[in-house]
Amino acid sequence: MKRIIISLIISFSAFTTGCGTKAGAYGVFSDDIQRLIGTSFDKAHIAYIGYLAEEAPLEEKTLSNGNTILKYTMSGVRSDGPACTVFVELNTKKDLIIEASYIGKGCWRPY
């Protein structure tokens, strides 16, 4: 019985290590951003920003190749540092996100 309890304690501590950590939350947000690539702009969604097609970007810049860079922020959502800024490159002819990136200490979401 003692061995079973020790095994359960070790298993539980291994399970909880890394779960719910700040590093994990940054990783989840990074995965979210990477999943945007290849997505239709009308269906693209980012936690704490919403559906991109329904939100007004802070900035919009047309590139020489005809694509558009859109800048969004999650300011005011995070209290632990600078806001998160998300950049999306959109192929406007195909309504397709071809690149997505982010900067800022506020770029995380709970999981």
C-alpha positions in Angstrom: 0.0 0.0 0.0 2.9 2.4 0.9 4.4 1.8 -2.6 1.1 2.6 -4.3 0.8 5.9 -2.4 4.4 6.9 -3.2 3.8 6.0 -6.8 0.6 8.1 -6.9 2.4 11.1 -5.3 5.3 10.9 -7.8 2.9 10.5 -10.7 0.8 13.4 -9.5 3.8 15.7 -9.0 5.1 14.8 -12.5 1.7 15.6 -13.9 1.4 18.9 -12.2 4.9 20.1 -13.0 4.7 22.4 -15.9 0.9 22.5 -16.0 -0.4 25.9 -15.5 3.0 27.6 -15.5 3.7 31.0 -17.1 6.0 29.3 -19.6 3.2 27.0 -20.6 0.8 30.0 -21.0 3.3 31.7 -23.3 3.6 28.5 -25.3 -0.2 28.1 -25.7 -0.5 31.7 -27.0 2.4 31.0 -29.4 0.6 27.9 -30.7 -2.6 30.0 -31.1 -0.7 32.5 -33.3 0.9 29.8 -35.4 -2.5 28.2 -36.1 -3.6 31.5 -37.7 -1.3 30.9 -40.7 -3.3 29.5 -43.6 -6.6 30.5 -41.9 -9.3 32.5 -43.6 -9.2 36.0 -42.2 -13.0 35.9 -41.6 -12.6 32.9 -39.3 -9.4 34.0 -37.5 -9.7 34.4 -33.8 -7.2 35.4 -31.1 -7.9 35.1 -27.4 -8.5 38.5 -25.7 -8.8 40.2 -29.1 -11.6 38.3 -30.7 -12.4 37.6 -34.4 -10.0 39.7 -36.4 -12.4 40.6 -39.1 -14.7 42.2 -36.5 -12.0 44.2 -34.8 -10.4 47.4 -36.0 -6.7 47.1 -36.3 -4.5 49.7 -34.6 -2.5 50.1 -37.8 -2.8 48.8 -41.3 0.0 48.9 -43.9 -0.1 47.7 -47.5 3.1 46.0 -48.7 4.6 46.2 -52.2 3.4 42.7 -52.9 -0.2 43.7 -52.3 -0.5 42.0 -49.0 -1.6 43.9 -45.9 0.0 44.0 -42.4 -2.5 44.4 -39.6 -1.5 45.3 -36.1 -3.7 44.4 -33.1 -3.1 44.8 -29.3 -4.4 43.3 -26.1 -3.6 46.4 -24.0 -5.4 46.6 -20.7 -5.9 42.9 -20.5 -2.5 42.1 -18.8 -1.4 43.6 -15.6 2.1 42.1 -15.6 3.9 44.2 -18.1 3.6 45.6 -21.6 0.6 44.7 -23.7 0.7 42.0 -26.4 1.0 43.2 -29.9 0.0 40.9 -32.7 0.9 41.3 -36.4 -1.0 39.5 -39.2 0.0 39.5 -42.8 -3.0 39.1 -45.0 -3.3 38.1 -48.6 -6.3 40.3 -49.3 -7.0 38.7 -52.7 -7.4 35.3 -51.1 -8.6 36.5 -47.7 -5.9 34.3 -46.2 -3.5 34.9 -43.3 0.0 34.0 -44.6 2.1 35.1 -41.6 1.4 35.9 -37.9 3.7 37.1 -35.1 3.6 38.9 -31.8 5.7 40.8 -29.3 5.3 41.8 -25.6 5.3 40.3 -22.2 1.5 40.1 -22.2 1.4 37.5 -25.0 0.1 34.6 -23.0 -3.2 32.9 -22.2 -4.3 30.5 -19.5 -4.8 26.9 -20.4 
